[in-house]
């Protein structure tokens, strides 16, 4: 009985998680598998019921659009519902109990841990599951102000209140303020999704642009940032970071992060 984990979402063909986890499993010589499984919203309950009964299943990562709804089908022993409000990882305990957690916050923050964010002004595009993890992380490092750009302004404003962050919520397409850090936490710009059209000219020369989208890796947002010679963080940074935390939960071993350059070459081939 080969142990396995997987990533679920709708759609799921764009996911690079099987490549990442498969690379680590092979590198460590672990007998295990990692799959991509398409699960529609109306199939979540049946999916988790089936997996909870399978002792070979170690857990799953969760991508769009299930990061919030999946909370209704698992135990929340870490209080994620009250803190972040979304999960991206589920693990199966030995007794079959499914436990939800979130590795997105840690994966997001790792690439920018060296930035001085205390008192910084940050703009975040989006107010979904990924944005919740990102705002949670930002609230823990003492940012000064956050501007959220989202289609539903009331939803965005509610997130600022939830995480105790000072700032404002404005519609997508509004002019950017001169922020220190811009984060795209939405699906805009992803393959199969509407483009992200935004003017980066208000950003100062030392601003950092961070796009959580990884398909395509070189998004229009990052291309614009390169033209401005701004520092950038691409979607693979957050993807690999959150995956590393989940991998250890699934397979009980730390992934070989000293081989990140080799992994990146595989993911961008």
N, C-alpha and C positions, 0 to 999 in steps of 0.2 A: 504494500500500500504506500504509494509515493505521496508524501505531503505536498500540498499545493496551496498557493494563494492566488489572488487575481485582482483585477481592477474592473469596476463596473461603471457604466454610464450610458447616456443616450444623447449623441452617438458615442461610439467607443473606438472606431477605426483609427482615430488620430492619436491615440494614446501611445506614448513611448515607454510606459512603465514596464511592459514585458521585456523590452530590450535591456532596461536598467537592471531589473531584478535577475533576469537571465544571465547577464554579464557577471553579476556578483556571485550567483549560485555556482557558475562554472569556475570562476576564479578561486572560490573557496572549496571546491570539490564537494559541495553539498548535494545530496540526492533529494531534489525538490523541483517543483515546477511553478511557473507564474504565468497566468493566462489573462487574456482580455475577454470579458463577457458582456454582451449587450443586454441591458436590463431596462425596460421601459418603466415609467413611473407607476403604472398600474400593476407592475409585476414585482415590486419591491417586497411586499409581504410574503409572497410565495417563494421568492428567491431566498430570503433569510430563513424561512422555515425549513426549506430543503437543506441549506448549508449547515444549519445548526445540528442536523442529524448526521452529518458526514464527518467522522473522526479524522479524515485525511485533510480536511479543509482547515487551514491555519488562520484565514481571515481575508480581508479585501481592502483595497483602497477604493475611494469613491470620488468620481469626478462629476461634472455637470450632467444633469441638473439635480442630483440627489443629496447634496451635502446637508441640507436642512431636513428634508423629509425622512432621511434614513434614521434620524434620532428617534422616530416613533417606533422603530422596530428592534431596538437594542437597549441594553441597560446602560445607564449613564452614571457609572460609579465615580467618575472624576469631576462631576458637576459641569460638564461641558455645555449643557443647555443653558445654564445660568451665566457662564463666562463668555465663551465664544458664540454659542448658539448654532454651531454647525460642526459636523464631523467629516473627516476625510479618510478615516481608518476604522476598521472593525476587526477585532480579534475574537477567536473562539476559545473559551476556557475549556478545561478538560471535561467539565460536566455539561458541555454543550451550550452554556450561557454565552450570548454574544455581547461584547462590551465595546462601546463606541469611544473613540478618542480623536484628537486632532493633532496632526504633525505639520500642518500648513504654516502655523505661526512660527515654529522653529525653523522650518525650511525657508520661509520668507526672510527672516531676520539674519540668518547666518551670513549671507553675502555682504550685508551692509553693517555688520557688527562694529566695523572700524570707523564708521561715520559718527560725527558729533551731532546727534539728533536732539539733544536736550535743548528745548526752546525752539526747535526748528519749525518752519511752516511747511506742511506736506499737503499735496493734492492727491486724492485717490479717486480713480474712475471706477464706478460700479458699487453695488451694495448687496451683492449676493454672498454665497458661502465663503469664497476666497477672500472677499473684502472683509468679512467678519473676522477671520483669522488675522489678517493684516492689521486691522484696526486694534484688535486685542494686543498684538505685538507692539504697535506704536504707543498704545496707552501705557505700556510697561516701561518705556524708555524715556518718558517725559517730554514728548513733543509739545511744542507750544500751541500750535493751531493746525487743524486739518480742514481742508475744503473738499467735500465729496461732490463729484459730478455724477448725476444719475438721472435716468428718465423719471423715476418716482422720487421727487424731492422729499416728500414726507417720510418715506421709508429711510432715506439717507439721513435725515435729521434725527430720526428715532435711533439710528445706530450711534450717532455722536453722543446722544444722551445715555444710551446703554453703556457705553464704554467710558463715560465721564470725560469726554474730550471737548475742548473748546473749539469752535469753528463754525462753518456754515455749509449749507447744502444748496447746490445750484443745479439747473438742468444741464444735461450733456450738451455740449456745443457752446456753453458759456465761455467767455474769455478766461484763460488761465491767469491766476495771480502769480506774482514772481516768487514761486516756492523754491525751497531748497531741494525737495525730493518730490518727483512725480511718479505715481505708481498706477499702472493699468491693471486693475483687478477684475476687469470685465472680460467677456468673450469677444468684444469688438476687436476686429483685426485678425481673428482666428479663421482658419480655413473653413469655409462654409457659413461664416457669420458676416454681418455687415461690417464695412470698414470703419476704422476709427479716424475721423478727420478732426485734427486739432492743430492749432497754431502754437508752436513752441517759442515764438519770439519773445514773450514776456519773461521767460526763464533767465536767471542770471548765468554768467559764464561758468560758475562753479556748481551749478545744479546737477543732480543725478536723475536719470530717467530709468525706470525699472518697469519692464513689461513682463507680466506673469504668463502671457501667451507664449507657447513654445511650438506651435504649428500654424504658420511658419515660424522658424526661429528668428529670422531677420524680418521683423514686422515693419510696417510703414512708420510706426512711432519711433522705433529704434533707428531706422534709416534717417529720419529727420533729425534725431538727436546726434547722430554721427556727423551730419552735415554742419551742425552747430558746434562740433567738437566737444560735446558734453560727455561726461562719464555715463556709462550705461551698464545695466544688469539685465541679462536676457532670461527668458523663461526656464532655460535648462538649470540655472542656478537654484531656483526655488524647487523645481521638480526633483532634481537629484537630492537636494537637502531634505525634503520631506520624505522622499523614498528611503533614504538611509535610516531614518528613525523608524519607519514602518518595517523595513527589512529585518531589523534586529528583533522586533516584536514577533514577526512571523516565523523566523528561522533560528532565533537564539544565537546569532553571531553578528559581530560588527562587520559591515561591508568594507572592502579594501579601498578606502578613500584616497590612498596614495596612488591609485590608478585612475584618478578622475580624468586626466588628460586623454588617456586611452579610451575611456568610456565616452567622453565628449566627441572624440573622433568617430566612434561607432555611431553615435546618435545623429551626427551631422553628415554622415556619408551619403 
